[in-house]
Amino acid sequence: MPQPLSSAATAVSLREAFSYWLKLGFISFGGPAGQLGMMQQELVEKRRWISQARFLHALNYCMLLPGPEAQQLATYIGWLLHGAKGALIAGLLFILPSFFILSLLAWLYLAHGDVPLVQGILYGVKPAVTAIVLFAAWRIGKKTLHTTALKLLALAALIAIALFKLPFPYIVVAAALIGLLLMRWWPAQLNVLPAAHGGAIAGAAADAAIINDNTVLPKWQLFSWRKFVLGVALGLGIWAVSLCVLVVLYGWHSPQVQLGWFFTKAALLTFGGAYAVLPYVYQGAVEHYSWLTALQMIDALALGESTPGPLIMVVAFVGFIAGWTEQLCGPNMLPLAGMLAAAIVTFFTFLPSFLFILVGAPLVESSRKQAAFTAPLTAITAAVVGVIVNLALFFGYHVLLPQGLSGSIDWFALLLGTTAGVALFHYNQSIMRVLACSAVLGVVAFQLIAI
């Protein structure tokens, strides 16, 4: 029998949901795979707040979106449970702990980065991060590159960004167009699965979940074009007003405005997760704006891998360094400048994610039985594999040859990076374990070098 309209909201109190999302924000280590696994185990298997089929349906939609899929999935499930209020609570609590932790780490890094302990940790973690990025490319490629066309597309993306320095947005657009052509002429080369494939998993046990295929949609989940248009207008209005306030206060060419504008574009290009957008962030933050150095970018990713929350939160660390470097609040208030810039970057990075869920989820719920046309996004994901491989090559170059081609190879970094790769690829060790061991070895090696 269908459940009453208010069953989800009454069966799971807002206080109970708040407690869980807060806990998840502090323990969500392990990147998207680890975070999705935590939600699967806790929400589907243990608490039974949502059925497997509904969980996968929401995840399929989030995978199609630019942005961090784990944070968007938490926002989506929060919305299913308690509407817009639940979505905001789940989404914000997923990122706020990481925001404050990374801001604190950024301050320690900039104010006390010359401390031997900090230098040793970073010295050990950097080679491991190179292996982790390469491992991420392999994992995505294993799930995506099932046909010759998709493999060639990944190779073409690698060549385009590595040799021809083609901006990442151009690669995304080109890949999407290629995906449309493949769908028209060689659909078998895309190997696209229906977005609703999770429906086949639903069984009798799913009926025990609070949110399942038989749950009647409450009022807030019903789609209407009026709500859709109003939601889009409200979201765009919040973005435009926020950016205009920065323009009025600081001027268009100020770092504050450029941070907001740049990370808005970055937020809309994160197909394939954080690893995919990092090359674009590097191109802008390091090469174009010079907000931070290449080595600082590597350190940012190393610390981002070591903290809870979505990996894309590394942009908060980048923003903090940018605000500190640009002295947004004067030379005597550098920590405040860093916090201001980190807050600007985080706001403009995650605003689209909330908009996609709050506006798009009702449409998705109303078409749960329909297959999605994922050809352009399948092609984009294939291209992303090549882009991530380029990112690994970029990190590897700076880690193994810190003085450039004219210098010598850092043999310890090569050994540690290779060991981390073997641990990840062959022994399937967790990222956190690899990072922890690498940090300890880095501290020991740095002390020996200092002696």
C-alpha positions in Angstrom: 0.0 0.0 0.0 1.3 3.5 -0.7 2.5 5.4 2.3 0.7 8.6 3.4 2.0 11.9 2.0 3.7 12.9 5.2 5.3 9.5 6.0 8.9 10.4 5.3 8.7 13.6 7.3 7.0 12.0 10.3 9.0 8.8 10.3 12.3 10.7 10.2 12.3 13.8 12.4 14.2 16.9 11.3 16.3 16.7 14.4 17.2 13.0 13.7 18.2 13.9 10.1 20.2 17.0 11.3 22.2 14.7 13.7 23.0 12.3 10.9 24.0 14.9 8.3 26.2 16.6 10.9 27.9 13.3 11.8 28.4 12.6 8.1 30.1 16.0 7.5 32.8 15.1 10.0 33.4 11.4 9.0 33.0 11.6 5.2 36.6 10.6 4.4 37.6 8.6 1.3 36.4 10.7 -1.5 33.1 10.2 -3.5 33.4 6.4 -3.4 33.8 6.3 0.4 31.1 8.9 1.0 28.6 7.1 -1.3 29.4 3.9 0.4 28.7 5.4 3.9 25.3 6.7 2.8 24.4 3.4 1.1 25.3 1.5 4.2 23.6 3.8 6.7 20.6 5.2 4.8 19.6 2.2 2.7 20.8 -0.9 4.7 20.7 0.2 8.3 18.2 3.0 8.8 16.1 2.2 5.8 15.2 5.8 5.1 15.3 5.2 1.4 15.1 2.1 -0.8 18.0 0.9 -3.0 16.0 1.7 -6.2 15.3 5.3 -5.1 18.8 5.7 -3.8 20.3 4.7 -7.2 17.7 6.8 -9.1 18.8 9.9 -7.1 22.5 9.0 -7.6 22.0 8.6 -11.4 20.7 12.1 -11.6 23.5 13.5 -9.4 26.1 11.7 -11.6 24.8 13.5 -14.6 25.2 16.9 -13.0 28.3 19.1 -12.8 29.5 19.2 -9.2 30.3 16.9 -6.3 27.9 13.9 -6.6 28.1 12.8 -3.0 27.2 16.2 -1.6 24.4 16.5 -4.2 23.1 13.1 -3.3 23.0 14.1 0.4 21.1 17.2 -0.6 18.7 15.2 -2.7 17.9 12.7 0.0 17.5 15.6 2.5 15.0 17.1 0.1 13.2 13.8 -0.3 12.8 13.6 3.5 12.0 17.2 4.4 11.8 19.4 1.3 13.9 22.5 0.8 14.7 22.8 4.5 16.0 19.3 4.6 18.0 19.8 1.4 19.8 22.9 2.8 20.5 21.2 6.1 22.0 18.1 4.5 23.9 19.9 1.8 25.4 22.6 4.1 26.3 20.2 6.9 28.1 18.0 4.3 30.5 20.9 3.4 30.8 23.2 6.5 33.0 21.0 8.6 35.4 20.6 5.7 35.3 24.4 5.1 36.4 25.2 8.6 39.0 22.4 8.8 40.6 23.4 5.4 40.6 27.1 6.4 42.4 26.3 9.6 44.9 24.1 7.7 45.4 26.9 5.1 46.2 29.3 7.9 48.6 26.9 9.5 50.2 26.2 6.1 50.7 29.9 5.3 51.6 31.1 8.8 53.7 28.1 10.0 54.5 26.2 6.8 58.2 26.3 7.5 57.8 24.1 10.5 59.7 20.9 9.9 56.8 18.6 10.9 54.5 20.3 8.3 57.1 20.2 5.6 57.8 16.6 6.3 54.1 15.6 6.1 53.7 17.4 2.8 56.9 15.9 1.5 55.6 12.5 2.0 52.0 13.1 1.0 52.7 14.7 -2.4 54.0 11.6 -4.1 51.1 9.7 -2.7 48.7 12.3 -4.2 50.2 11.7 -7.6 49.4 8.0 -7.3 45.9 8.8 -6.0 45.1 11.0 -9.0 46.3 8.3 -11.4 44.3 5.8 -9.5 41.2 8.0 -9.9 41.7 8.2 -13.6 42.0 4.4 -13.7 38.8 3.9 -11.7 36.8 6.3 -13.9 38.3 4.8 -17.0 37.5 1.3 -15.9 33.8 2.2 -15.6 33.6 4.4 -18.7 36.0 3.4 -21.4 34.3 0.3 -22.6 34.5 1.0 -26.4 37.2 2.0 -28.9 35.5 5.4 -29.5 35.5 6.3 -25.8 39.2 5.3 -25.4 40.2 7.4 -28.4 38.2 10.3 -26.9 40.1 10.0 -23.6 43.4 10.0 -25.5 42.4 13.0 -27.6 41.5 14.9 -24.5 44.9 14.1 -22.9 46.7 15.3 -26.1 44.5 18.4 -26.3 45.2 19.6 -22.8 48.8 18.3 -22.4 50.3 19.3 -25.7 48.0 22.0 -27.1 47.0 23.5 -23.7 43.4 23.6 -24.8 41.2 25.1 -22.0 39.1 22.6 -20.2 35.7 24.1 -21.1 36.5 23.7 -24.8 37.3 20.0 -24.2 33.9 19.6 -22.4 32.0 21.2 -25.2 33.8 19.2 -27.9 33.3 15.9 -26.0 29.5 16.7 -25.6 29.2 17.3 -29.4 31.1 14.1 -30.2 28.8 12.3 -27.8 25.8 13.5 -29.8 27.3 12.4 -33.1 28.1 9.0 -31.7 24.5 8.6 -30.4 23.3 9.5 -33.9 25.6 7.4 -36.0 27.4 4.8 -33.7 25.2 4.4 -30.6 26.9 1.1 -29.7 30.2 2.9 -29.2 28.6 4.8 -26.2 27.4 1.7 -24.3 24.9 4.0 -22.5 22.8 2.4 -19.8 19.4 3.7 -18.8 19.5 6.1 -15.9 16.8 4.1 -14.2 18.6 0.8 -14.2 18.5 0.8 -10.4 14.8 0.0 -10.7 15.6 -3.6 -11.5 17.2 -4.0 -8.1 14.1 -3.0 -6.2 12.6 -6.0 -4.4 10.1 -6.9 -1.7 12.6 -5.7 0.9 12.6 -2.2 -0.5 9.0 -1.8 0.6 10.2 -1.6 4.1 12.1 1.6 3.4 10.4 4.9 4.3 11.0 6.2 0.8 10.3 3.5 -1.8 8.7 3.1 -5.2 5.3 2.9 -3.6 5.6 6.1 -1.6 3.1 8.7 -2.7 4.9 12.0 -3.6 4.3 14.7 -1.1 3.4 18.2 -2.2 7.0 19.5 -2.4 8.0 16.7 -4.7 5.4 17.4 -7.3 6.7 19.0 -10.5 5.2 22.1 -12.0 6.6 24.5 -14.6 5.6 27.4 -12.4 7.8 26.2 -9.5 10.5 25.3 -11.9 10.7 28.7 -13.5 10.4 30.5 -10.1 13.2 28.3 -8.7 15.5 29.0 -11.6 14.8 32.7 -11.4 15.4 32.7 -7.6 18.7 30.8 -8.0 19.9 33.1 -10.7 18.8 36.1 -8.8 20.7 35.0 -5.7 23.8 34.5 -7.8 23.5 37.8 -9.7 22.8 39.9 -6.6 25.7 38.3 -4.7 28.1 39.0 -7.6 26.7 42.5 -8.0 27.3 43.3 -4.3 30.9 42.3 -4.7 31.2 44.5 -7.9 29.7 47.5 -6.1 31.9 47.0 -3.0 35.2 46.2 -4.8 34.9 46.7 -8.5 34.8 44.2 -11.4 38.5 43.7 -11.6 39.0 43.1 -7.9 40.1 39.7 -6.7 36.9 39.2 -4.8 34.8 39.5 -7.9 37.1 37.5 -10.1 37.1 34.7 -7.5 33.3 34.6 -7.6 33.2 34.7 -11.4 35.9 32.1 -11.9 34.6 29.6 -9.4 31.1 30.0 -10.8 32.4 28.8 -14.1 34.4 26.0 -12.4 31.3 24.8 -10.6 29.5 24.3 -13.9 32.4 22.3 -15.4 32.9 19.7 -12.7 31.7 16.7 -14.8 33.5 13.7 -13.5 34.1 15.0 -10.0 36.8 17.2 -8.4 39.7 15.6 -10.3 38.2 16.7 -13.5 37.9 20.4 -12.6 41.3 20.7 -10.9 43.1 21.2 -14.2 40.8 24.1 -14.9 41.3 25.5 -11.5 45.1 25.1 -12.0 44.9 26.9 -15.4 43.0 29.8 -13.8 44.3 30.1 -10.3 48.0 29.4 -11.0 48.6 30.3 -14.6 46.1 33.1 -15.3 45.5 34.9 -12.0 48.7 33.8 -10.1 46.7 33.4 -6.9 49.0 30.6 -5.8 52.0 28.6 -7.1 52.0 25.2 -8.7 53.5 23.6 -5.6 50.9 25.2 -3.4 48.2 23.7 -5.7 49.7 20.3 -5.1 49.8 20.9 -1.4 46.2 22.0 -1.5 45.1 18.7 -3.1 47.3 16.8 -0.6 45.5 18.4 2.4 42.1 18.2 0.7 42.6 14.4 0.3 43.3 14.2 4.1 40.1 16.0 5.3 36.4 15.0 5.4 33.9 16.4 2.9 33.9 16.5 -0.9 37.3 16.8 -2.5 36.1 19.8 -4.5 36.3 21.6 -1.1 40.0 22.0 -2.0 38.8 25.2 -3.6 38.3 26.7 -0.1 42.0 26.1 0.5 42.8 27.7 -2.9 40.6 30.7 -2.0 42.2 31.1 1.4 45.6 31.3 -0.2 44.3 33.7 -2.9 42.9 36.1 -0.2 46.1 35.9 1.8 48.3 36.5 -1.3 46.1 39.4 -2.5 45.9 40.9 1.0 42.2 41.6 0.6 41.9 43.2 4.0 45.3 44.8 4.2 48.7 43.4 5.3 47.7 43.2 8.9 44.6 41.1 8.5 45.7 38.2 6.4 43.7 35.5 8.2 40.5 37.5 7.7 41.4 38.0 4.1 41.9 34.3 3.7 38.5 33.5 5.3 36.7 36.1 3.2 38.1 34.6 0.0 37.5 31.0 1.1 33.8 31.9 1.9 33.4 33.6 -1.5 34.9 30.7 -3.4 32.8 28.1 -1.4 29.6 30.0 -1.9 29.9 30.4 -5.7 31.2 26.8 -6.1 28.2 25.2 -4.3 25.4 27.5 -5.2 24.7 25.7 -8.5 24.7 22.3 -6.8 21.8 23.4 -4.5 20.0 25.0 -7.5 20.3 21.8 -9.5 18.7 19.7 -6.7 16.0 22.1 -5.5 14.9 23.0 -9.0 15.6 19.8 -10.9 14.7 17.1 -8.4 10.9 17.5 -8.8 11.3 17.0 -12.5 13.5 13.9 -11.9 10.9 12.4 -9.5 8.1 13.0 -12.0 10.0 11.0 -14.7 11.4 8.1 -12.6 10.3 5.5 -15.1 11.9 7.1 -18.1 15.5 6.5 -19.3 17.9 9.5 -19.5 19.7 10.5 -22.6 23.2 10.3 -21.3 25.3 10.2 -24.5 26.9 13.7 -24.2 27.7 13.1 -20.6 29.2 9.7 -21.3 31.5 11.3 -23.8 32.4 14.0 -21.4 33.2 11.5 -18.7 35.5 9.7 -21.2 37.3 12.9 -22.0 37.6 13.6 -18.3 39.8 10.4 -18.0 42.3 11.9 -20.3 42.2 15.2 -18.4 42.8 13.5 -15.1 45.8 11.6 -16.5 47.3 14.9 -17.5 46.8 16.1 -14.0 48.7 13.1 -12.7 51.5 13.8 -15.1 51.6 17.4 -14.0 51.8 16.5 -10.4 54.4 13.8 -11.1 56.6 16.3 -12.9 56.6 18.8 -10.1 57.1 16.2 -7.4 59.8 14.1 -9.1 61.6 17.0 -10.6 61.2 19.9 -8.1 64.0 21.9 -9.9 62.6 21.2 -13.4 64.3 19.3 -16.2 67.6 20.8 -15.3 67.6 19.3 -11.8 67.9 15.8 -10.5 65.1 13.3 -9.8 63.9 13.0 -6.2 64.4 9.3 -5.8 62.6 9.1 -2.5 59.5 10.7 -4.0 59.7 8.2 -6.9 60.0 5.3 -4.5 57.2 6.6 -2.2 54.9 7.3 -5.2 55.5 3.9 -6.7 54.8 2.2 -3.3 51.6 4.2 -2.9 50.5 3.2 -6.4 51.1 -0.5 -5.7 49.2 -0.2 -2.4 46.2 1.4 -4.3 46.2 -0.6 -7.5 47.3 -4.0 -6.3 46.4 -4.3 -2.7 43.3 -2.1 -2.8 44.3 -0.1 0.3 42.2 2.9 1.4 43.3 6.4 0.4 43.4 7.5 4.0 45.7 4.6 5.0 48.0 5.4 2.1 48.1 9.1 3.0 48.7 8.4 6.7 51.7 6.0 5.9 53.1 8.4 3.4 52.9 11.3 5.8 54.8 9.3 8.5 57.5 8.2 6.0 57.7 11.8 4.7 58.4 13.2 8.2 61.1 10.5 8.8 62.8 11.1 5.5 62.6 14.9 5.9 64.3 14.7 9.2 67.1 12.5 7.8 67.6 14.9 4.9 67.8 17.8 7.4 70.5 16.0 9.3 
